[in-house]
């Protein structure tokens, strides 16, 4: 805050975990993604601006994605998320699932550390398919497929090869 600004002008950003939890709860695209996930689908998350570990998984009813504090038990992948990526993705509450998929992948490819999402994949293609993650990808429709194709990822084999680069 500078000498010409008032205290009411100072805006404090909410922590990334709070922003993401709210987004997952209210976003129609997050609910659509949740409907594709199967039992056991789980993601571990750490934030670059908030200490601790989180996990998200689909609700037992398949109607929402829930972010909760704690270490994941059997994550399919782990994400390390910078605040710029959280802000960018969560600022689109009414976006279609394909648009959010593209935004996610753009942040995976980002070079700016404040915008970056780092991925550490733990599951192979069969397990990802069994747990519904490829169903989430397919719900992105032509928007996501076109973006992936533009990056040279055409077909399941190319996607599997790209995923292999993130394997732990």
Buried (B, 14 or more C-beta within 10 A) or exposed (E): EEEEEEEEEEEEEEBBBEBBBBBBEEBEBBBBBBBBBEEBBBBBBBBBBBEEEBBBBBEEEBEBBBBEEEEBEBBBBBBBBBBBBBBBBBEBBEBBBBBBBBBBBBBBEBEEEEBBBBBEBBBBBEBBBBBBBBBBBEBBEEBBBEBBEEEEBEEEEBBBEBBEEBEE
